[in-house]
Amino acid sequence: MAHTEDLPPSVASIAEYLAMMARGYDNYLKWNEQAKFKADLMNARERWRGVAPEAFATKLRREGMREEDILELVDWLKRAQAGRRLIPQRTYRDHTFSPPPEAPSSDLGQTSPVW
């Protein structure tokens, strides 16, 4: 089982935010929050690089999000990591969550994957 401790702080806070917003709507994630997530996947790719989908799903479950929303969010995460392009609604196309992504580690000699 993936540990949520493996998540960067900004990713963990996004999971908490999404679950909180879903709780406000009878535990259904609204379309605009989904659009914000898609936009962040596209606009802050560095944040999501290397995030284990299983750890992200585990965090969402611990926050009480319903399984249908978790599966959709994790599917989008996997698609983005595979290099696919997600298209959020126009209103949220430029959205990124705060805080900004963590700076990549400075391991010399290692190259990061491109997606």
CYANA upper distance limits for C-alpha pairs under 8 A (distance plus 0.5 A):
  1 MET  CA     54 GLU  CA      8.06
  1 MET  CA     55 ALA  CA      8.40
  2 ALA  CA      6 ASP  CA      8.38
  2 ALA  CA     52 ALA  CA      8.23
  2 ALA  CA     54 GLU  CA      6.13
  2 ALA  CA     55 ALA  CA      5.17
  2 ALA  CA     58 THR  CA      7.44
  3 HIS  CA      7 LEU  CA      8.42
  3 HIS  CA     55 ALA  CA      5.98
  3 HIS  CA     58 THR  CA      7.82
  4 THR  CA     12 ALA  CA      8.18
  4 THR  CA     55 ALA  CA      5.58
  4 THR  CA     56 PHE  CA      7.32
  4 THR  CA     58 THR  CA      7.04
  4 THR  CA     59 LYS  CA      6.10
  6 ASP  CA     55 ALA  CA      7.52
  7 LEU  CA     11 VAL  CA      6.67
  7 LEU  CA     12 ALA  CA      6.50
  7 LEU  CA     51 VAL  CA      7.03
  7 LEU  CA     52 ALA  CA      8.24
  7 LEU  CA     55 ALA  CA      7.36
  7 LEU  CA     56 PHE  CA      7.67
  8 PRO  CA     12 ALA  CA      6.84
  8 PRO  CA     51 VAL  CA      8.38
  8 PRO  CA    102 GLU  CA      8.02
  9 PRO  CA     13 SER  CA      6.65
 10 SER  CA     14 ILE  CA      6.72
 10 SER  CA     47 ARG  CA      8.24
 10 SER  CA     98 SER  CA      8.00
 10 SER  CA     99 PRO  CA      6.64
 10 SER  CA    100 PRO  CA      7.85
 10 SER  CA    101 PRO  CA      7.04
 10 SER  CA    102 GLU  CA      7.88
 11 VAL  CA     15 ALA  CA      6.78
 11 VAL  CA     47 ARG  CA      7.81
 11 VAL  CA     48 TRP  CA      8.13
 11 VAL  CA     56 PHE  CA      8.39
 12 ALA  CA     16 GLU  CA      6.79
 12 ALA  CA     56 PHE  CA      8.16
 12 ALA  CA     59 LYS  CA      7.63
 13 SER  CA     17 TYR  CA      6.59
 14 ILE  CA     18 LEU  CA      6.62
 14 ILE  CA     97 PHE  CA      7.76
 15 ALA  CA     19 ALA  CA      6.70
 15 ALA  CA     56 PHE  CA      7.86
 15 ALA  CA     59 LYS  CA      7.22
 15 ALA  CA     60 LEU  CA      6.28
 15 ALA  CA     63 GLU  CA      8.28
 16 GLU  CA     20 MET  CA      6.59
 16 GLU  CA     59 LYS  CA      8.45
 16 GLU  CA     60 LEU  CA      7.68
 16 GLU  CA     63 GLU  CA      6.87
 17 TYR  CA     21 MET  CA      6.66
 18 LEU  CA     22 ALA  CA      6.70
 18 LEU  CA     29 LEU  CA      7.84
 18 LEU  CA     33 GLU  CA      7.49
 19 ALA  CA     23 ARG  CA      6.72
 19 ALA  CA     27 ASN  CA      8.24
 19 ALA  CA     29 LEU  CA      8.24
 19 ALA  CA     60 LEU  CA      7.12
 19 ALA  CA     63 GLU  CA      6.46
 19 ALA  CA     64 GLY  CA      7.17
 19 ALA  CA     65 MET  CA      5.83
 20 MET  CA     24 GLY  CA      7.09
 20 MET  CA     63 GLU  CA      8.40
 21 MET  CA     25 TYR  CA      7.49
 21 MET  CA     27 ASN  CA      8.50
 21 MET  CA     29 LEU  CA      7.31
 21 MET  CA     33 GLU  CA      8.21
 22 ALA  CA     26 ASP  CA      7.21
 22 ALA  CA     27 ASN  CA      4.95
 22 ALA  CA     28 TYR  CA      5.37
 22 ALA  CA     29 LEU  CA      4.90
 22 ALA  CA     30 LYS  CA      7.45
 22 ALA  CA     65 MET  CA      7.51
 23 ARG  CA     27 ASN  CA      4.74
 23 ARG  CA     28 TYR  CA      7.47
 23 ARG  CA     65 MET  CA      8.12
 25 TYR  CA     29 LEU  CA      7.57
 25 TYR  CA     30 LYS  CA      8.02
 27 ASN  CA     65 MET  CA      6.96
 27 ASN  CA     66 ARG  CA      6.96
 28 TYR  CA     66 ARG  CA      7.79
 28 TYR  CA     69 ASP  CA      7.81
 29 LEU  CA     33 GLU  CA      7.04
 29 LEU  CA     34 GLN  CA      7.38
 29 LEU  CA     69 ASP  CA      7.08
 30 LYS  CA     34 GLN  CA      6.94
 31 TRP  CA     35 ALA  CA      6.63
 32 ASN  CA     36 LYS  CA      6.72
 32 ASN  CA     89 GLN  CA      8.43
 32 ASN  CA     92 TYR  CA      8.16
 33 GLU  CA     37 PHE  CA      6.78
 34 GLN  CA     38 LYS  CA      6.77
 34 GLN  CA     73 LEU  CA      8.30
 34 GLN  CA     88 PRO  CA      8.49
 35 ALA  CA     39 ALA  CA      6.60
 35 ALA  CA     88 PRO  CA      5.23
 35 ALA  CA     89 GLN  CA      6.44
 35 ALA  CA     92 TYR  CA      6.66
 35 ALA  CA     93 ARG  CA      8.20
 36 LYS  CA     40 ASP  CA      6.66
 36 LYS  CA     88 PRO  CA      7.76
 36 LYS  CA     92 TYR  CA      6.30
 36 LYS  CA     93 ARG  CA      8.20
 36 LYS  CA     95 HIS  CA      6.48
 36 LYS  CA     96 THR  CA      7.70
 36 LYS  CA     97 PHE  CA      8.36
 37 PHE  CA     41 LEU  CA      6.73
 37 PHE  CA     73 LEU  CA      8.44
 38 LYS  CA     42 MET  CA      6.97
 38 LYS  CA     76 TRP  CA      7.66
 38 LYS  CA     86 LEU  CA      6.67
 38 LYS  CA     87 ILE  CA      7.46
 38 LYS  CA     88 PRO  CA      6.17
 39 ALA  CA     43 ASN  CA      6.36
 39 ALA  CA     86 LEU  CA      8.06
 39 ALA  CA     87 ILE  CA      7.80
 39 ALA  CA     88 PRO  CA      6.26
 39 ALA  CA     92 TYR  CA      7.07
 39 ALA  CA     93 ARG  CA      5.97
 39 ALA  CA     94 ASP  CA      6.91
 39 ALA  CA     95 HIS  CA      6.09
 39 ALA  CA     96 THR  CA      7.09
 40 ASP  CA     44 ALA  CA      5.81
 40 ASP  CA     45 ARG  CA      7.94
 40 ASP  CA     95 HIS  CA      6.59
 40 ASP  CA     96 THR  CA      5.14
 40 ASP  CA     97 PHE  CA      6.88
 41 LEU  CA     45 ARG  CA      6.12
 41 LEU  CA     47 ARG  CA      8.48
 41 LEU  CA     48 TRP  CA      7.17
 41 LEU  CA     77 LEU  CA      7.53
 41 LEU  CA     80 ALA  CA      6.99
 41 LEU  CA     86 LEU  CA      8.43
 42 MET  CA     80 ALA  CA      7.69
 42 MET  CA     85 ARG  CA      7.65
 42 MET  CA     86 LEU  CA      7.32
 43 ASN  CA     94 ASP  CA      7.48
 43 ASN  CA     95 HIS  CA      7.79
 43 ASN  CA     96 THR  CA      6.84
 44 ALA  CA     48 TRP  CA      7.69
 44 ALA  CA     96 THR  CA      7.11
 44 ALA  CA    100 PRO  CA      8.28
 44 ALA  CA    101 PRO  CA      7.19
 45 ARG  CA     49 ARG  CA      6.73
 45 ARG  CA    115 TRP  CA      8.16
 46 GLU  CA    101 PRO  CA      7.02
 46 GLU  CA    102 GLU  CA      8.47
 46 GLU  CA    104 PRO  CA      8.08
 47 ARG  CA     51 VAL  CA      8.46
 47 ARG  CA    100 PRO  CA      8.35
 47 ARG  CA    101 PRO  CA      5.06
 47 ARG  CA    102 GLU  CA      6.98
 48 TRP  CA     77 LEU  CA      8.16
 48 TRP  CA     81 GLN  CA      7.94
 49 ARG  CA     81 GLN  CA      7.14
 51 VAL  CA     55 ALA  CA      8.05
 51 VAL  CA     56 PHE  CA      7.81
 52 ALA  CA     56 PHE  CA      6.89
 53 PRO  CA     57 ALA  CA      6.61
 53 PRO  CA     74 VAL  CA      6.41
 53 PRO  CA     77 LEU  CA      7.37
 53 PRO  CA     78 LYS  CA      7.34
 54 GLU  CA     58 THR  CA      6.57
 55 ALA  CA     59 LYS  CA      6.72
 56 PHE  CA     60 LEU  CA      6.82
 56 PHE  CA     74 VAL  CA      7.87
 57 ALA  CA     61 ARG  CA      6.69
 57 ALA  CA     70 ILE  CA      6.63
 57 ALA  CA     71 LEU  CA      8.26
 57 ALA  CA     74 VAL  CA      7.03
 58 THR  CA     62 ARG  CA      6.69
 59 LYS  CA     63 GLU  CA      6.77
 60 LEU  CA     64 GLY  CA      6.97
 60 LEU  CA     65 MET  CA      6.15
 60 LEU  CA     70 ILE  CA      7.12
 61 ARG  CA     65 MET  CA      5.97
 61 ARG  CA     66 ARG  CA      7.81
 61 ARG  CA     67 GLU  CA      8.00
 61 ARG  CA     70 ILE  CA      8.02
 65 MET  CA     69 ASP  CA      7.49
 65 MET  CA     70 ILE  CA      7.24
 66 ARG  CA     70 ILE  CA      6.95
 67 GLU  CA     71 LEU  CA      6.61
 68 GLU  CA     72 GLU  CA      6.92
 69 ASP  CA     73 LEU  CA      6.67
 70 ILE  CA     74 VAL  CA      6.54
 71 LEU  CA     75 ASP  CA      6.50
 72 GLU  CA     76 TRP  CA      6.84
 73 LEU  CA     77 LEU  CA      6.74
 74 VAL  CA     78 LYS  CA      6.66
 75 ASP  CA     79 ARG  CA      6.67
 76 TRP  CA     80 ALA  CA      6.59
 76 TRP  CA     86 LEU  CA      8.07
 77 LEU  CA     81 GLN  CA      6.67
 78 LYS  CA     82 ALA  CA      6.63
 79 ARG  CA     83 GLY  CA      7.02
 79 ARG  CA     84 ARG  CA      5.77
 79 ARG  CA     85 ARG  CA      8.15
 79 ARG  CA     86 LEU  CA      8.48
 80 ALA  CA     84 ARG  CA      5.53
 80 ALA  CA     85 ARG  CA      6.87
 80 ALA  CA     86 LEU  CA      7.53
 80 ALA  CA    115 TRP  CA      8.23
 81 GLN  CA    115 TRP  CA      6.95
 82 ALA  CA    115 TRP  CA      7.39
 83 GLY  CA    115 TRP  CA      5.36
 87 ILE  CA     93 ARG  CA      7.97
 88 PRO  CA     92 TYR  CA      6.94
 88 PRO  CA     93 ARG  CA      6.10
 89 GLN  CA     93 ARG  CA      6.69
 96 THR  CA    100 PRO  CA      8.15
